Amino acid sequence: MQIIVKSDIGRVRKVNQDDVRFYQKNENECLVVLCDGMGGHNAGEIASKMVCDDIIENYQNQGTLKDEKSIHDWMLSAILHAHQIVEDKSHEAQEYEGMGTTIALVLYVDHQVYISHVGDSRVYYVCNELKQLTKDDTLVNVLVDSGTISQAEAKIHPQKNILLQAVGVSDALNPSFIQTQLDDGMILVCSDGLYNSLSDEQILNILHSSKDMDERACQLIDTANTYGGQDNISFALIITKGVVDL
């Protein structure tokens, strides 16, 4: 197993409010946390860092997670705990008011992938296609589901960045939970700065190139900045043994 994380400020923003981390317990188990912070001044940067710090520490102190139920329960409790500490911090000073963050949390255990997320940071399964596993918690997704707009219209909708829930700011948080198996391919966890800058085809072409994985990861950042770069760009890749060359 190989884990690669990258984060870049982009071409426009003055602060990188994304945070992406991983912690690998052994060759068969790792945790990836990606947060895209929001809020004025540096509050978004603080929120994303607080959540990553809290969840990684929580995971390091957690005993063995034996089955799907224990993993589900731990993921939910970890996100809700992080939500509470960000919410508490937001009441400490005016400059922190309203700060929050998305989260995409991925646990890989023996080819099983467990995912929980809030907001519009995404998790994809990458093999012969780019398959989105998470569903954005956004207003435009509600409009798509209701048939009001199409998927194509959603990509250019002026309100596409309006979140329906985020860690630290929502009254009632409802994180997703997804379980899937990873035998071949890789898992891509990313902030919207990546997928809003590049098409699925561009991402696939880079990840399927003949370069080594770290070079492919660097090329993702460079190409996202070339074609977009309007936001911070962050991602993590989980690659199983034997599929480094897709």
N, C-alpha and C positions, 0 to 999 in steps of 0.2 A: 504494500500500500504506500502511496505517495500523496502528500498533501502540499499544495502550493497556495499561498495567499498573496494577493497584490492589492495595493490601494494607491490611488493617485488623486491629487487635488483637482485635476482637470485644467481647462484653459481659462476659466472665467472666475470661479469662486476664490475668495481670499483665505478661506479656512476649509480644511478637510473635516467635515462632520461625520464621515463614515468611520467605522472601526470594524476590523475583521480579525479574528483570532482562531487558533485551533489548539487543542490539547490532545496529545496521543498517549493513551494509557499503555498500549502494547501494539504489536504488529497487527492485531485483529480488531482494535477498537480505537475510535477517535471521535472527538466532538469539534464541530465548527460552529462559530457564532459570528453572524454578520449583522451590524446595526447601521442604520442610516438616520442620523440625528436631525432634529428640527428645532427651531427656536432662534430668537434674536441673539445678537452679539456672539458669544461662544457657547451659548447654552446647549445647542444641539450637539456640539462636540463633547460637552460634559456628560450629557445624557447617554450618548452612545458608549462612551468610555465606562461610565458607571455600570451599565447593563452588561457589557462584555466582562468587566472585572468581576462582577457579582456572580454571573453564571459560570464562568470558568472556575472560580473558587468553590462554588457550590458543587460543581461536578468533581473537582479534585477531592472534596471531602465526602463525596457520596460513595456508599458501598456498592457492591455488585448489583447491577440492574439485570435481573434474571429473565424477564419475560415482557411481552408487549404491554401488559397492564402496568407493571412497575415503571416501565419507561414512560408511558403516557402520563402516569401520575407525577413522576419526577419532572418531566418537561413542563407540565402545567404549573406545578408549584414553583419551579424555578423562574418561569416567566412572570408569574403573579408576584413573587417576591421582588424581582427586579422592578416591576411596575410600581410597587409600593415605595421603594426607596427613591425612585425618580420623582414620583409624585410628592413625597415628603420634602425632597430637596427643592422642588419648584416653589414651595411656600417659604423658603428661607430668605429669599431676596427678590426684589422686583425684577432684576435682570434674568432670573431663572423662571419667571412666571410663564407657563405655557410650554415649557420645554418638553420634548418627548423624542421618541425614536421608533423606527420600525425594528423588527427582529426576524431573522431567519436562523433557526436552530436545527442543526443536523447531527444526528448521532449514527455512526456507522459501527455495527457490531457483526462480525462474521458474515459479511455479504448482505446483511439486513440493514436497511436504511430507514431511520425514524426521523420524521420532520415535524416541526411545529413552527408556526410563523404568525406574525401580526404586521399588517401594513402591506407595502407593495415591493419589498425586497423579495426576490424570487429564488426558487430552487428548480433546476432543470435536470433531467436525465439525458445524458449525451451518448448516443451510439451512432446509428445511421441517420438519425434525425435528432432535433432538439425538442424534447418533450417537456413542457412546463408542468411541474407537479403541484405547485402551489397556485392558489387563486387570489389575485390582488384584492385587498380590502379597500376598494375605491368606489366612488360614485359612478364612474363610467362602467364598471363591471355590473352594477345593478341595472344600468340602462341597457347594457348588452343582453343580460339575462331576461329582461322584460320585453326585448324585441324593439325597444325604442331606437337604438342605434346599432350599426353593424360593428364587427371587430375592426374593420378598416377605418371606420369613422372614430372608433374609440382611440386609435393611435394618434389622431390629430385633434382630438376634442380639447377645447380650451380649459376644461375642468378635469383633465385626466389625472392631475396630481392631488386631487382632493381625497384624503384618506377618511375612511369611515371609522377606523380605530387605530390607535397607536399606543405604545407602551409609555406610561407616565401621564397621559392626558385623557384617556377615555374613562368614563364612569364605570362601565362594565366591559371587561376585556374578555374576548372569546377566541383564544388562540386555536388555530387549526391543529389537526394531528393526522399524519399520513404515514403509512408503512409500505415499503416496497423492497424489492430484492435487487441487488446489484451483482450480477454475474459477469457481465461484459460491459465495457463502457466506463463512464465516469459521471460524477455528480458535480454540477456547477451551481454554486450559491453566489448571488450577485445583487448589487444595488441597482436602482433604476438608471444610474449614470452609465452603466454598460449597455443594458438592453434598449435604452432610448437612443443610444448613439449608433448601434450596429443592428443590422437585420439578423434574423436567425441564420440565414445562409452565410453571411460574413463570419459569424461566430463559429459555425460548423467548419467552414473552410480553413479557418485558422487552427482550430483544435484538431483537424484531420491532416494538417500539414506534416511534412517529413522532419521538421525541426525537433530538437529535444523539448521536453515539456516546459522547462523554464523559459526557453526562447519563445514557445507558443504563448505562454502567459504574458510575457513582455510585449509580444506583438498584439495581443488583445488590447492592452492599455494604449499602445501607440496608435493603433487603428481607431480605437474609440475616440481618442483625442483628435485624430485627423478628421473624422466624419461627424464628430459631435463635440464632446468635451465641455458641454454647458453645465455640467454638474460633476461632483466627485464621482470617481469610478473605482469600485472595489469588487473583488470577487475571491472565492476560494474554489479550488478544484480538489476533489477526492478521486484518486485513480487507483484501482485495484491492481495487484500484481498481474502481469501478463497482458495488460491492455494499454500499456504506455504508448504503443504504436497502433493506433486505431486504424 
